[in-house]
Amino acid sequence: MSERDASRIPVLASVGQSIERSEIVTSTDLAARAAREAFDRAPRLADRVDLLTAIAVSFSPILTAPATAVAKQLGLRNTRCEVTTPGGHSPQWAVTRAAAAIAAGELTATLIVGAESTRSMRAGDSDADFLSALGRKEENEATPDPEVGVSTRGMVSEAERAGGLRRAAEVYPLFENALAYAAGRSPAEQRAHLGRVLAPF
């Protein structure tokens, strides 16, 4: 068995996070802020990024070229840009694919970003419904980023569609009701139970 090239072992080199509770910002703004924080922790990383993958936003408006917009804010000029399909699986899918590409020598480094600006959306429009933002894209000047990822076709059955069960926020309450019933709790008792479970967070 040949020895693995140490320079091709995938490593999570840096991370960043941004939370905004005052200003009205876009998902792109938040993603760029988090990326800057990651670059501050690993200053030489920015010059090595070959690919910028933006995770598709589900609950706030998204640009047609979110990765390109983030790359522009960060000053990344020679970086390929793409956006994933929406879904909770997309972040892990992007990390796994990037690790495989680095191990194969196809990438040196990649930047994966994702951000939701639901609070800002609601602050800018008090009547905004975060569920209505699912799949809604805002135009920008760039050519749309190419979309990558696993297709979500077939993930929702006709019976689920007929019952109005398209999004996680519509399905999870059914799980909660089933769990409450199995435990012998009323809806009010289940809410109190969940409050105790989630209070430490």
The 8 nearest C-alpha neighbors of each residue, nearest first, counted from 0:
[[1, 2, 3, 4, 5, 102, 8, 7],
 [2, 0, 3, 4, 5, 7, 102, 8],
 [3, 1, 4, 0, 5, 7, 8, 6],
 [2, 4, 5, 1, 7, 8, 6, 0],
 [5, 3, 6, 7, 2, 8, 102, 1],
 [6, 4, 7, 8, 3, 2, 9, 102],
 [5, 7, 4, 8, 9, 102, 3, 104],
 [8, 6, 102, 5, 4, 101, 9, 104],
 [7, 9, 5, 102, 6, 10, 4, 101],
 [10, 8, 98, 101, 102, 7, 11, 99],
 [11, 9, 12, 8, 98, 7, 13, 101],
 [10, 12, 13, 9, 14, 98, 94, 108],
 [13, 11, 10, 41, 14, 44, 37, 9],
 [14, 12, 37, 11, 41, 40, 15, 38],
 [15, 13, 37, 16, 12, 36, 34, 33],
 [16, 14, 37, 33, 36, 34, 17, 13],
 [15, 17, 33, 18, 14, 36, 32, 34],
 [16, 18, 33, 29, 32, 19, 15, 30],
 [17, 19, 20, 16, 29, 33, 32, 116],
 [20, 18, 21, 22, 17, 24, 29, 23],
 [19, 21, 22, 18, 118, 23, 119, 24],
 [22, 20, 19, 23, 119, 24, 118, 122],
 [23, 21, 24, 20, 19, 119, 122, 118],
 [22, 24, 119, 21, 122, 123, 25, 120],
 [25, 23, 119, 28, 22, 116, 26, 29],
 [26, 24, 28, 27, 116, 29, 23, 119],
 [25, 27, 116, 114, 115, 29, 28, 30],
 [26, 28, 30, 25, 29, 69, 31, 65],
 [29, 27, 25, 31, 26, 30, 24, 32],
 [28, 30, 32, 26, 31, 27, 17, 114],
 [29, 31, 27, 33, 114, 32, 28, 112],
 [30, 32, 34, 28, 33, 29, 69, 27],
 [33, 31, 29, 35, 34, 30, 17, 28],
 [32, 34, 15, 16, 17, 36, 30, 35],
 [33, 35, 37, 31, 36, 32, 15, 30],
 [36, 34, 38, 32, 37, 33, 39, 31],
 [35, 37, 15, 39, 33, 34, 38, 32],
 [36, 38, 15, 14, 34, 13, 40, 35],
 [37, 39, 41, 35, 42, 40, 36, 45],
 [40, 38, 36, 42, 37, 41, 35, 34],
 [39, 41, 37, 38, 42, 36, 13, 14],
 [40, 42, 38, 39, 44, 43, 13, 37],
 [43, 41, 38, 39, 44, 40, 45, 37],
 [44, 42, 41, 45, 46, 47, 38, 39],
 [43, 45, 47, 46, 42, 41, 38, 48],
 [46, 44, 47, 48, 43, 38, 42, 75],
 [47, 45, 44, 48, 43, 75, 49, 42],
 [46, 48, 44, 45, 108, 49, 107, 43],
 [49, 47, 108, 109, 45, 50, 46, 110],
 [50, 48, 78, 109, 108, 47, 79, 106],
 [51, 49, 79, 109, 78, 48, 80, 110],
 [50, 52, 110, 80, 109, 111, 79, 66],
 [51, 53, 111, 81, 82, 80, 66, 110],
 [54, 52, 82, 112, 66, 113, 111, 55],
 [53, 55, 113, 83, 82, 112, 56, 90],
 [56, 54, 85, 83, 84, 82, 53, 57],
 [57, 55, 61, 58, 115, 59, 54, 85],
 [56, 58, 133, 59, 134, 85, 55, 132],
 [57, 59, 129, 133, 132, 130, 56, 117],
 [58, 60, 132, 117, 116, 115, 57, 129],
 [61, 59, 136, 135, 132, 137, 62, 58],
 [62, 60, 136, 137, 56, 59, 63, 135],
 [63, 61, 137, 65, 64, 136, 138, 139],
 [62, 64, 143, 138, 136, 65, 137, 139],
 [63, 65, 143, 144, 62, 67, 66, 141],
 [66, 64, 68, 62, 67, 63, 69, 27],
 [67, 65, 53, 69, 80, 68, 64, 81],
 [66, 68, 70, 64, 65, 69, 80, 71],
 [67, 69, 65, 71, 66, 70, 64, 72],
 [70, 68, 72, 66, 71, 31, 67, 27],
 [71, 69, 75, 67, 73, 68, 72, 74],
 [70, 72, 74, 68, 69, 73, 67, 75],
 [73, 71, 69, 70, 74, 68, 31, 75],
 [74, 72, 70, 71, 75, 69, 31, 35],
 [73, 75, 71, 72, 76, 70, 69, 45],
 [76, 74, 70, 73, 78, 77, 71, 45],
 [75, 77, 78, 74, 70, 71, 79, 73],
 [78, 76, 75, 79, 49, 48, 50, 70],
 [77, 79, 49, 50, 76, 75, 80, 48],
 [80, 78, 50, 51, 49, 77, 81, 67],
 [79, 81, 51, 66, 67, 50, 52, 78],
 [80, 82, 144, 145, 52, 66, 146, 53],
 [83, 81, 53, 146, 52, 54, 144, 55],
 [84, 82, 147, 54, 148, 55, 146, 85],
 [83, 85, 148, 55, 147, 146, 86, 149],
 [86, 84, 55, 83, 57, 56, 89, 87],
 [87, 85, 88, 89, 84, 57, 55, 151],
 [86, 88, 89, 90, 85, 91, 57, 92],
 [87, 89, 86, 91, 90, 92, 85, 149],
 [88, 90, 92, 87, 91, 86, 93, 54],
 [91, 89, 93, 92, 88, 94, 54, 87],
 [92, 90, 94, 93, 89, 88, 95, 87],
 [91, 93, 89, 95, 90, 94, 96, 88],
 [94, 92, 96, 90, 91, 95, 89, 97],
 [95, 93, 91, 97, 96, 92, 98, 90],
 [96, 94, 98, 92, 97, 93, 91, 99],
 [95, 97, 99, 93, 98, 94, 92, 100],
 [98, 96, 100, 94, 99, 95, 93, 101],
 [99, 97, 101, 95, 9, 100, 96, 102],
 [98, 100, 102, 96, 97, 101, 103, 95],
 [101, 99, 105, 103, 97, 98, 102, 106],
 [102, 100, 106, 104, 98, 103, 99, 105],
 [101, 103, 7, 99, 100, 104, 8, 9],
 [104, 102, 100, 101, 105, 99, 7, 106],
 [103, 105, 101, 102, 106, 100, 7, 107],
 [104, 106, 100, 103, 101, 107, 102, 99],
 [107, 105, 101, 104, 100, 108, 49, 109],
 [106, 108, 101, 47, 49, 48, 105, 109],
 [109, 107, 48, 106, 47, 49, 110, 50],
 [108, 110, 50, 48, 49, 51, 111, 97],
 [109, 111, 51, 52, 50, 48, 112, 108],
 [112, 110, 52, 51, 53, 109, 113, 54],
 [113, 111, 53, 30, 54, 52, 110, 114],
 [112, 114, 54, 53, 30, 111, 115, 55],
 [113, 115, 26, 30, 29, 116, 56, 112],
 [114, 116, 26, 117, 59, 56, 58, 113],
 [117, 115, 26, 119, 118, 25, 59, 120],
 [116, 118, 120, 59, 119, 115, 121, 58],
 [119, 117, 121, 120, 116, 122, 20, 23],
 [120, 118, 23, 122, 116, 121, 117, 24],
 [121, 119, 117, 123, 118, 122, 124, 116],
 [120, 122, 124, 125, 118, 119, 123, 127],
 [123, 121, 119, 120, 124, 125, 118, 23],
 [122, 124, 120, 121, 119, 125, 23, 127],
 [125, 123, 121, 127, 126, 122, 120, 119],
 [124, 126, 121, 127, 122, 123, 120, 128],
 [127, 125, 124, 128, 121, 123, 122, 120],
 [128, 126, 124, 121, 125, 129, 120, 131],
 [129, 127, 131, 130, 126, 132, 121, 125],
 [128, 130, 58, 132, 131, 59, 127, 117],
 [131, 129, 132, 128, 133, 58, 57, 59],
 [130, 132, 128, 129, 133, 58, 135, 127],
 [133, 131, 59, 135, 58, 129, 130, 60],
 [134, 132, 57, 58, 131, 135, 130, 59],
 [133, 135, 132, 57, 136, 60, 56, 61],
 [136, 134, 132, 133, 60, 61, 137, 131],
 [137, 135, 61, 62, 60, 63, 134, 138],
 [138, 136, 62, 61, 63, 60, 139, 135],
 [137, 139, 63, 62, 136, 140, 64, 141],
 [138, 140, 141, 62, 63, 137, 64, 142],
 [141, 139, 142, 138, 64, 63, 143, 68],
 [142, 140, 139, 143, 64, 67, 63, 68],
 [141, 143, 144, 64, 140, 63, 139, 67],
 [144, 142, 64, 63, 141, 145, 65, 62],
 [143, 145, 64, 81, 82, 146, 80, 142],
 [146, 144, 81, 82, 143, 147, 80, 64],
 [145, 147, 82, 83, 81, 144, 84, 148],
 [148, 146, 83, 84, 82, 145, 81, 149],
 [149, 147, 83, 84, 150, 89, 146, 92],
 [148, 150, 151, 84, 147, 89, 92, 83],
 [151, 149, 152, 148, 84, 153, 154, 147],
 [150, 152, 154, 153, 149, 84, 86, 85],
 [153, 151, 150, 154, 155, 149, 156, 84],
 [152, 154, 155, 151, 156, 150, 157, 159],
 [153, 155, 151, 152, 156, 150, 165, 159],
 [156, 154, 153, 159, 165, 157, 160, 152],
 [157, 155, 159, 158, 160, 153, 154, 161],
 [156, 158, 160, 159, 161, 155, 162, 153],
 [159, 157, 161, 156, 160, 162, 155, 164],
 [160, 158, 164, 162, 156, 161, 157, 155],
 [159, 161, 157, 163, 162, 158, 164, 165],
 [162, 160, 158, 159, 163, 157, 164, 156],
 [161, 163, 159, 160, 164, 158, 165, 157],
 [162, 164, 160, 161, 165, 159, 169, 166],
 [165, 163, 159, 160, 162, 169, 170, 166],
 [164, 166, 163, 160, 155, 159, 169, 167],
 [167, 165, 169, 168, 164, 170, 130, 163],
 [166, 168, 170, 169, 171, 165, 164, 172],
 [169, 167, 166, 170, 171, 172, 130, 165],
 [168, 170, 167, 166, 164, 171, 172, 165],
 [169, 171, 167, 173, 172, 168, 164, 166],
 [170, 172, 174, 173, 168, 167, 169, 175],
 [173, 171, 175, 174, 170, 176, 169, 168],
 [174, 172, 176, 171, 175, 170, 177, 169],
 [173, 175, 171, 177, 172, 176, 178, 170],
 [176, 174, 172, 178, 173, 177, 179, 171],
 [175, 177, 179, 173, 174, 178, 180, 172],
 [176, 178, 174, 180, 175, 179, 181, 173],
 [179, 177, 175, 181, 180, 176, 174, 182],
 [180, 178, 184, 176, 182, 177, 181, 189],
 [179, 181, 183, 177, 182, 178, 184, 176],
 [180, 182, 178, 179, 183, 177, 184, 176],
 [183, 181, 179, 180, 184, 178, 177, 189],
 [182, 184, 180, 181, 179, 185, 178, 188],
 [185, 183, 179, 188, 182, 189, 180, 186],
 [184, 186, 188, 187, 189, 179, 183, 180],
 [187, 185, 189, 188, 190, 184, 179, 176],
 [188, 186, 190, 185, 189, 191, 184, 192],
 [187, 189, 185, 191, 184, 190, 186, 192],
 [190, 188, 192, 186, 191, 187, 179, 184],
 [191, 189, 193, 187, 192, 188, 194, 186],
 [190, 192, 194, 188, 189, 193, 187, 195],
 [193, 191, 189, 195, 194, 190, 188, 196],
 [194, 192, 196, 190, 195, 191, 197, 189],
 [193, 195, 191, 197, 192, 196, 198, 190],
 [194, 196, 198, 192, 193, 197, 191, 199],
 [195, 197, 193, 194, 198, 192, 199, 200],
 [196, 198, 194, 200, 195, 199, 193, 192],
 [197, 199, 195, 200, 194, 196, 193, 192],
 [200, 198, 197, 196, 195, 194, 193, 192],
 [199, 198, 197, 196, 195, 194, 193, 192]]
